[in-house]
Amino acid sequence: MPRSLPRTVPLLALLLLSLAAQPAAADFCGGPTATLHGALADTLGVTVTFGKTTGWTMRIRAYPGAPEREVALPLPTDDAHYVVHVAPKRSAVAIVQVTALAQPPAASPMAWVYTPDGQLAAQWTHGQVLTSAELAAASGSISHVSWHSAMRPTTSGATFVAKGSGRSVVLDTAAHAIR
C-alpha cells in the first residue's frame, strides 16, 4: 500500500463533503424569483420584479406603444418561486407560485390572473387547485417545498404535473381558469 493513501482518503472525503454542500448553499435564501413565459411579442410588454422594500411589482403595456402601467402585486414576499405567463396579445397575465419555503396551508393563495390594466381577474388557493393528497405529497429540497414534478409552458398557459397523483393541472391564462 502506498504511503500517500492514508493522507489521500481524508482529503477526498473533505473534498466530497464540500462539493455536496455547495448546491444546498446556493439554493438557500436566494430570494424570490419569477420566470416569464409566453410569446416574445407579448412578454416584451411585461416586467415582473421584486424589491425588498417594495415587494412584487408588475409593469405592463396593454399593447405595443401603450403607456406603461405599474401594479403592486400582493404576492407573498418570502423566498418563493413563481411562473408568470403572458397570454396572447397580453390579454391577461397569470402568476403561479411553484415553490415556497414551507408547506403552504390549503387556504393560502397560489395563483392569480391580472388583466392588462392591472386588475385582479381571478385568484385560487392551494386547496382550490390541489387535492389534500397532492398537498401532502409536496416535497422539497433543503430550502423549498414544491407541489409539482414538472411544468410545460403552452401557448395558452402552462401544464403542471402534481406530485402524488401525476394529475395535470392546466392553467389557461386567457380564459382566467385552472382545471
DRENPA-3360 file (N, C-alpha, C; in nm, 2 decimals, always signed):
BEGIN
1 = MPRSLPRT = +0.08/-0.12/+0.00/+0.00/+0.00/+0.00/+0.09/+0.12/+0.00 ~ +0.06/+0.22/-0.09/+0.15/+0.34/-0.10/+0.13/+0.42/+0.03 ~ +0.23/+0.49/+0.07/+0.23/+0.57/+0.19/+0.14/+0.69/+0.18 ~ +0.11/+0.75/+0.06/+0.03/+0.86/+0.05/-0.12/+0.83/+0.06 ~ -0.16/+0.70/+0.05/-0.30/+0.67/+0.05/-0.37/+0.71/+0.18 ~ -0.31/+0.68/+0.30/-0.38/+0.73/+0.42/-0.41/+0.88/+0.42 ~ -0.32/+0.96/+0.37/-0.35/+1.10/+0.36/-0.45/+1.14/+0.26 ~ -0.46/+1.06/+0.15/-0.55/+1.09/+0.04/-0.69/+1.07/+0.07;
9 = VPLLALLL = -0.72/+0.97/+0.15/-0.86/+0.93/+0.19/-0.93/+1.05/+0.26 ~ -0.87/+1.10/+0.37/-0.94/+1.22/+0.43/-0.95/+1.34/+0.34 ~ -0.85/+1.36/+0.26/-0.86/+1.48/+0.17/-0.98/+1.46/+0.07 ~ -0.99/+1.34/+0.01/-1.10/+1.31/-0.08/-1.24/+1.32/-0.01 ~ -1.24/+1.27/+0.11/-1.37/+1.29/+0.19/-1.40/+1.43/+0.21 ~ -1.31/+1.51/+0.25/-1.33/+1.66/+0.27/-1.37/+1.72/+0.14 ~ -1.31/+1.69/+0.03/-1.35/+1.75/-0.10/-1.49/+1.71/-0.14 ~ -1.53/+1.58/-0.12/-1.67/+1.54/-0.15/-1.77/+1.61/-0.06;
17 = LSLAAQPA = -1.74/+1.63/+0.07/-1.83/+1.70/+0.16/-1.85/+1.84/+0.11 ~ -1.74/+1.91/+0.08/-1.75/+2.05/+0.04/-1.83/+2.06/-0.09 ~ -1.81/+1.97/-0.19/-1.89/+1.97/-0.31/-2.04/+1.95/-0.29 ~ -2.07/+1.86/-0.20/-2.21/+1.82/-0.17/-2.28/+1.94/-0.10 ~ -2.21/+2.02/-0.03/-2.27/+2.14/+0.04/-2.30/+2.25/-0.05 ~ -2.23/+2.27/-0.16/-2.25/+2.38/-0.25/-2.39/+2.40/-0.31 ~ -2.45/+2.30/-0.36/-2.59/+2.32/-0.41/-2.69/+2.36/-0.31 ~ -2.67/+2.31/-0.19/-2.77/+2.34/-0.08/-2.75/+2.49/-0.05;
25 = AADFCGGP = -2.62/+2.54/-0.04/-2.59/+2.68/+0.00/-2.65/+2.77/-0.11 ~ -2.63/+2.73/-0.24/-2.67/+2.81/-0.35/-2.83/+2.82/-0.36 ~ -2.89/+2.71/-0.31/-3.04/+2.70/-0.31/-3.10/+2.78/-0.20 ~ -3.03/+2.81/-0.09/-3.09/+2.86/+0.03/-3.09/+3.01/+0.03 ~ -3.20/+3.08/+0.06/-3.21/+3.22/+0.07/-3.16/+3.30/-0.05 ~ -3.20/+3.25/-0.17/-3.16/+3.32/-0.29/-3.25/+3.43/-0.32 ~ -3.36/+3.45/-0.25/-3.46/+3.55/-0.28/-3.57/+3.50/-0.37 ~ -3.68/+3.56/-0.37/-3.79/+3.52/-0.45/-3.76/+3.54/-0.60;
33 = TATLHGAL = -3.81/+3.46/-0.69/-3.78/+3.47/-0.83/-3.91/+3.45/-0.91 ~ -3.91/+3.50/-1.03/-4.02/+3.48/-1.12/-3.96/+3.45/-1.26 ~ -4.02/+3.35/-1.33/-3.98/+3.33/-1.47/-4.09/+3.37/-1.56 ~ -4.06/+3.44/-1.67/-4.16/+3.49/-1.76/-4.18/+3.39/-1.88 ~ -4.30/+3.36/-1.91/-4.33/+3.27/-2.03/-4.44/+3.33/-2.12 ~ -4.43/+3.30/-2.24/-4.52/+3.35/-2.34/-4.45/+3.38/-2.47 ~ -4.53/+3.42/-2.57/-4.47/+3.46/-2.70/-4.38/+3.59/-2.68 ~ -4.27/+3.60/-2.75/-4.18/+3.71/-2.74/-4.26/+3.85/-2.76;
41 = ADTLGVTV = -4.34/+3.86/-2.85/-4.41/+3.98/-2.88/-4.50/+4.02/-2.76 ~ -4.55/+3.92/-2.68/-4.63/+3.95/-2.57/-4.55/+3.98/-2.44 ~ -4.44/+3.90/-2.42/-4.36/+3.92/-2.30/-4.28/+4.05/-2.30 ~ -4.25/+4.10/-2.42/-4.18/+4.23/-2.43/-4.25/+4.34/-2.35 ~ -4.38/+4.33/-2.34/-4.45/+4.44/-2.28/-4.48/+4.42/-2.13 ~ -4.41/+4.32/-2.07/-4.44/+4.28/-1.93/-4.31/+4.26/-1.85 ~ -4.30/+4.32/-1.73/-4.19/+4.31/-1.65/-4.24/+4.28/-1.51 ~ -4.19/+4.18/-1.44/-4.23/+4.15/-1.30/-4.10/+4.15/-1.22;
49 = TFGKTTGW = -4.10/+4.23/-1.11/-3.98/+4.25/-1.03/-4.01/+4.24/-0.89 ~ -3.91/+4.21/-0.81/-3.92/+4.21/-0.66/-3.82/+4.30/-0.60 ~ -3.86/+4.38/-0.50/-3.78/+4.46/-0.43/-3.80/+4.44/-0.28 ~ -3.69/+4.43/-0.20/-3.70/+4.40/-0.06/-3.79/+4.50/+0.02 ~ -3.80/+4.62/-0.02/-3.88/+4.72/+0.04/-4.02/+4.74/-0.03 ~ -4.02/+4.71/-0.16/-4.14/+4.74/-0.23/-4.23/+4.61/-0.25 ~ -4.17/+4.50/-0.24/-4.24/+4.37/-0.27/-4.25/+4.35/-0.42 ~ -4.35/+4.28/-0.47/-4.36/+4.25/-0.61/-4.43/+4.36/-0.69;
57 = TMRIRAYP = -4.38/+4.39/-0.81/-4.44/+4.49/-0.89/-4.44/+4.43/-1.04 ~ -4.55/+4.46/-1.11/-4.56/+4.43/-1.25/-4.58/+4.56/-1.33 ~ -4.50/+4.57/-1.43/-4.51/+4.68/-1.53/-4.56/+4.62/-1.66 ~ -4.67/+4.68/-1.71/-4.73/+4.62/-1.83/-4.78/+4.73/-1.92 ~ -4.76/+4.70/-2.05/-4.82/+4.78/-2.16/-4.93/+4.69/-2.22 ~ -5.05/+4.74/-2.22/-5.16/+4.67/-2.27/-5.14/+4.62/-2.42 ~ -5.07/+4.70/-2.49/-5.04/+4.67/-2.64/-4.92/+4.75/-2.67 ~ -4.85/+4.71/-2.78/-4.72/+4.79/-2.82/-4.75/+4.94/-2.83;
65 = GAPEREVA = -4.67/+5.02/-2.77/-4.69/+5.16/-2.77/-4.78/+5.22/-2.67 ~ -4.85/+5.14/-2.60/-4.94/+5.19/-2.49/-4.86/+5.24/-2.37 ~ -4.92/+5.33/-2.29/-4.84/+5.37/-2.18/-4.82/+5.26/-2.08 ~ -4.71/+5.26/-2.01/-4.68/+5.15/-1.92/-4.75/+5.18/-1.79 ~ -4.81/+5.07/-1.73/-4.88/+5.08/-1.61/-4.81/+5.00/-1.51 ~ -4.79/+5.05/-1.38/-4.72/+4.98/-1.28/-4.83/+4.93/-1.17 ~ -4.82/+4.81/-1.14/-4.92/+4.75/-1.05/-4.84/+4.68/-0.93 ~ -4.88/+4.71/-0.81/-4.82/+4.64/-0.69/-4.89/+4.51/-0.68;
73 = LPLPTDDA = -4.82/+4.40/-0.68/-4.88/+4.27/-0.67/-4.88/+4.22/-0.53 ~ -4.99/+4.17/-0.48/-5.00/+4.12/-0.34/-4.95/+3.98/-0.32 ~ -4.84/+3.95/-0.38/-4.78/+3.81/-0.37/-4.70/+3.80/-0.24 ~ -4.69/+3.68/-0.19/-4.61/+3.66/-0.07/-4.47/+3.71/-0.10 ~ -4.40/+3.76/+0.00/-4.27/+3.82/-0.01/-4.16/+3.73/+0.04 ~ -4.20/+3.61/+0.08/-4.10/+3.51/+0.13/-4.02/+3.46/+0.01 ~ -3.93/+3.37/+0.04/-3.84/+3.32/-0.06/-3.91/+3.21/-0.15 ~ -4.00/+3.25/-0.23/-4.08/+3.16/-0.31/-4.04/+3.18/-0.46;
81 = HYVVHVAP = -4.08/+3.08/-0.54/-4.06/+3.09/-0.69/-4.19/+3.09/-0.76 ~ -4.20/+3.17/-0.87/-4.32/+3.19/-0.94/-4.30/+3.17/-1.09 ~ -4.40/+3.12/-1.16/-4.41/+3.12/-1.30/-4.51/+3.22/-1.34 ~ -4.47/+3.31/-1.44/-4.55/+3.42/-1.49/-4.58/+3.39/-1.64 ~ -4.71/+3.38/-1.67/-4.74/+3.35/-1.81/-4.82/+3.47/-1.87 ~ -4.78/+3.52/-1.99/-4.84/+3.63/-2.06/-4.92/+3.57/-2.17 ~ -5.06/+3.59/-2.17/-5.14/+3.53/-2.27/-5.12/+3.60/-2.40 ~ -5.16/+3.54/-2.51/-5.15/+3.60/-2.64/-5.22/+3.74/-2.64;
89 = KRSAVAIV = -5.15/+3.84/-2.71/-5.19/+3.98/-2.72/-5.20/+4.05/-2.59 ~ -5.13/+3.99/-2.49/-5.13/+4.05/-2.35/-5.27/+4.06/-2.29 ~ -5.36/+3.97/-2.33/-5.50/+3.98/-2.28/-5.51/+3.95/-2.13 ~ -5.41/+3.88/-2.07/-5.40/+3.85/-1.93/-5.26/+3.81/-1.89 ~ -5.23/+3.82/-1.76/-5.11/+3.77/-1.71/-5.14/+3.68/-1.59 ~ -5.09/+3.56/-1.59/-5.11/+3.47/-1.48/-4.98/+3.45/-1.40 ~ -4.99/+3.44/-1.27/-4.88/+3.41/-1.18/-4.91/+3.29/-1.10 ~ -4.82/+3.20/-1.10/-4.84/+3.07/-1.02/-4.72/+3.05/-0.93;
97 = QVTALAQP = -4.75/+3.04/-0.80/-4.64/+3.00/-0.70/-4.61/+2.86/-0.72 ~ -4.49/+2.82/-0.75/-4.45/+2.68/-0.77/-4.37/+2.63/-0.66 ~ -4.30/+2.71/-0.58/-4.23/+2.66/-0.46/-4.25/+2.76/-0.35 ~ -4.23/+2.72/-0.23/-4.24/+2.80/-0.11/-4.13/+2.76/-0.01 ~ -4.11/+2.84/+0.09/-4.01/+2.80/+0.20/-4.06/+2.68/+0.28 ~ -4.19/+2.68/+0.30/-4.25/+2.57/+0.38/-4.38/+2.52/+0.32 ~ -4.43/+2.41/+0.37/-4.56/+2.36/+0.32/-4.67/+2.47/+0.33 ~ -4.73/+2.51/+0.22/-4.83/+2.62/+0.23/-4.96/+2.56/+0.28;
105 = PAASPMAW = -5.03/+2.64/+0.36/-5.17/+2.59/+0.40/-5.26/+2.59/+0.28 ~ -5.36/+2.51/+0.29/-5.46/+2.50/+0.18/-5.53/+2.63/+0.15 ~ -5.54/+2.72/+0.25/-5.61/+2.84/+0.23/-5.52/+2.95/+0.18 ~ -5.39/+2.93/+0.16/-5.30/+3.03/+0.11/-5.31/+3.05/-0.04 ~ -5.30/+3.17/-0.09/-5.31/+3.20/-0.23/-5.20/+3.13/-0.31 ~ -5.23/+3.08/-0.43/-5.14/+3.01/-0.51/-5.12/+3.06/-0.65 ~ -5.23/+3.11/-0.71/-5.23/+3.16/-0.85/-5.32/+3.28/-0.86 ~ -5.28/+3.37/-0.95/-5.35/+3.50/-0.97/-5.35/+3.52/-1.12;
113 = VYTPDGQL = -5.46/+3.58/-1.17/-5.47/+3.63/-1.31/-5.50/+3.78/-1.31 ~ -5.42/+3.86/-1.38/-5.44/+4.00/-1.39/-5.48/+4.04/-1.54 ~ -5.56/+4.14/-1.55/-5.60/+4.19/-1.68/-5.49/+4.29/-1.72 ~ -5.49/+4.33/-1.85/-5.38/+4.43/-1.90/-5.38/+4.56/-1.82 ~ -5.50/+4.60/-1.77/-5.50/+4.72/-1.69/-5.46/+4.71/-1.55 ~ -5.41/+4.58/-1.51/-5.36/+4.56/-1.37/-5.47/+4.52/-1.27 ~ -5.59/+4.49/-1.32/-5.70/+4.45/-1.22/-5.69/+4.30/-1.20 ~ -5.71/+4.26/-1.08/-5.71/+4.11/-1.04/-5.84/+4.05/-1.10;
121 = AAQWTHGQ = -5.83/+3.95/-1.19/-5.94/+3.89/-1.26/-5.98/+3.76/-1.19 ~ -5.88/+3.69/-1.13/-5.91/+3.56/-1.07/-5.80/+3.53/-0.97 ~ -5.83/+3.45/-0.87/-5.73/+3.41/-0.77/-5.77/+3.27/-0.72 ~ -5.67/+3.18/-0.69/-5.70/+3.05/-0.64/-5.61/+3.02/-0.52 ~ -5.66/+2.94/-0.43/-5.57/+2.90/-0.32/-5.51/+2.76/-0.35 ~ -5.42/+2.72/-0.27/-5.36/+2.58/-0.29/-5.47/+2.48/-0.28 ~ -5.56/+2.49/-0.18/-5.67/+2.40/-0.16/-5.77/+2.39/-0.27 ~ -5.79/+2.50/-0.35/-5.88/+2.50/-0.46/-5.82/+2.43/-0.58;
129 = VLTSAELA = -5.69/+2.43/-0.59/-5.62/+2.37/-0.71/-5.58/+2.23/-0.68 ~ -5.53/+2.20/-0.56/-5.47/+2.07/-0.53/-5.56/+1.99/-0.43 ~ -5.56/+1.86/-0.45/-5.63/+1.78/-0.35/-5.55/+1.77/-0.22 ~ -5.61/+1.73/-0.11/-5.53/+1.72/+0.01/-5.42/+1.61/+0.00 ~ -5.44/+1.51/-0.08/-5.33/+1.41/-0.11/-5.22/+1.48/-0.18 ~ -5.25/+1.56/-0.28/-5.14/+1.63/-0.36/-5.07/+1.73/-0.27 ~ -5.14/+1.80/-0.18/-5.07/+1.89/-0.09/-4.98/+1.81/+0.01 ~ -5.03/+1.70/+0.05/-4.95/+1.62/+0.14/-4.82/+1.56/+0.07;
137 = AASGSISH = -4.83/+1.54/-0.06/-4.72/+1.48/-0.13/-4.62/+1.58/-0.17 ~ -4.64/+1.71/-0.15/-4.55/+1.82/-0.18/-4.42/+1.79/-0.10 ~ -4.31/+1.80/-0.17/-4.18/+1.77/-0.11/-4.08/+1.88/-0.16 ~ -3.96/+1.87/-0.10/-3.87/+1.98/-0.14/-3.72/+1.95/-0.12 ~ -3.65/+2.05/-0.15/-3.50/+2.05/-0.13/-3.47/+2.09/+0.01 ~ -3.35/+2.13/+0.03/-3.32/+2.17/+0.17/-3.39/+2.30/+0.21 ~ -3.43/+2.38/+0.11/-3.49/+2.51/+0.14/-3.63/+2.54/+0.08 ~ -3.68/+2.45/-0.01/-3.81/+2.49/-0.07/-3.90/+2.36/-0.08;
145 = VSWHSAMR = -4.03/+2.39/-0.08/-4.13/+2.28/-0.10/-4.19/+2.31/-0.23 ~ -4.20/+2.21/-0.31/-4.27/+2.22/-0.44/-4.38/+2.12/-0.45 ~ -4.49/+2.17/-0.51/-4.61/+2.08/-0.53/-4.62/+2.01/-0.66 ~ -4.53/+2.05/-0.75/-4.53/+1.99/-0.89/-4.40/+1.92/-0.92 ~ -4.41/+1.82/-1.01/-4.29/+1.75/-1.05/-4.24/+1.79/-1.19 ~ -4.33/+1.86/-1.27/-4.29/+1.91/-1.40/-4.38/+2.02/-1.44 ~ -4.33/+2.11/-1.53/-4.41/+2.22/-1.58/-4.37/+2.24/-1.72 ~ -4.48/+2.25/-1.81/-4.46/+2.27/-1.95/-4.54/+2.39/-2.00;
153 = PTTSGATF = -4.47/+2.50/-2.04/-4.54/+2.61/-2.09/-4.61/+2.57/-2.22 ~ -4.73/+2.63/-2.24/-4.81/+2.61/-2.36/-4.85/+2.75/-2.41 ~ -4.90/+2.75/-2.53/-4.95/+2.88/-2.59/-5.05/+2.95/-2.50 ~ -5.14/+2.88/-2.44/-5.25/+2.94/-2.36/-5.21/+2.95/-2.22 ~ -5.10/+2.89/-2.17/-5.07/+2.90/-2.03/-4.96/+2.80/-1.99 ~ -4.99/+2.70/-1.91/-4.89/+2.60/-1.87/-4.96/+2.48/-1.81 ~ -4.90/+2.37/-1.82/-4.94/+2.25/-1.76/-4.84/+2.20/-1.66 ~ -4.89/+2.18/-1.54/-4.81/+2.14/-1.42/-4.85/+1.99/-1.39;
161 = VAKGSGRS = -4.76/+1.91/-1.35/-4.79/+1.77/-1.31/-4.78/+1.77/-1.15 ~ -4.89/+1.74/-1.09/-4.90/+1.74/-0.94/-4.83/+1.62/-0.88 ~ -4.75/+1.65/-0.78/-4.68/+1.53/-0.71/-4.79/+1.45/-0.64 ~ -4.76/+1.33/-0.63/-4.85/+1.24/-0.56/-4.95/+1.17/-0.64 ~ -5.01/+1.25/-0.74/-5.12/+1.19/-0.82/-5.08/+1.18/-0.97 ~ -4.98/+1.27/-1.01/-4.95/+1.27/-1.15/-5.05/+1.34/-1.24 ~ -5.15/+1.40/-1.17/-5.26/+1.47/-1.24/-5.20/+1.60/-1.30 ~ -5.26/+1.63/-1.43/-5.22/+1.75/-1.49/-5.31/+1.87/-1.44;
169 = VVLDTAAH = -5.24/+1.97/-1.40/-5.31/+2.10/-1.35/-5.28/+2.19/-1.47 ~ -5.39/+2.23/-1.54/-5.38/+2.31/-1.66/-5.42/+2.46/-1.63 ~ -5.33/+2.55/-1.66/-5.35/+2.69/-1.64/-5.39/+2.75/-1.78 ~ -5.50/+2.81/-1.79/-5.54/+2.88/-1.92/-5.55/+3.02/-1.89 ~ -5.44/+3.10/-1.92/-5.43/+3.24/-1.88/-5.54/+3.32/-1.94 ~ -5.57/+3.31/-2.07/-5.66/+3.40/-2.14/-5.81/+3.37/-2.09 ~ -5.84/+3.25/-2.05/-5.97/+3.21/-2.00/-5.98/+3.24/-1.85 ~ -5.88/+3.28/-1.79/-5.88/+3.30/-1.64/-5.92/+3.17/-1.57;
177 = AIR = -5.86/+3.06/-1.61/-5.90/+2.93/-1.55/-5.79/+2.84/-1.52 ~ -5.81/+2.76/-1.41/-5.72/+2.65/-1.38/-5.81/+2.53/-1.37 ~ -5.77/+2.42/-1.44/-5.85/+2.30/-1.43/-5.76/+2.18/-1.41;
% end
